[in-house]
């Protein structure tokens, strides 16, 4: 199975082609077969999605599962954790910005 993914222009969120539009849920993704590249060009040209590309996937009971680990991680959604963000420079420690 081949599915189409890209990023929402307004938010940057990962999106998946549903056959009728884009969804933020990979469970909604549909097989694009040999039409994936044509759909990607049309959707990017219409400015509905940014940098769309076709990926290999397998259909599971839970929906499509991307073949490549990078795309499986993208499918999980945002990975930003507040506890891992950089803290502002500490003036007491001698940190400063030029």
Helices and strands as residue ranges (DSSP letters): E 2-7, E 14-17, E 22-23, G 26-28, G 33-35, H 36-45, E 50-60, E 63-66, H 69-76, G 82-84, G 91-93
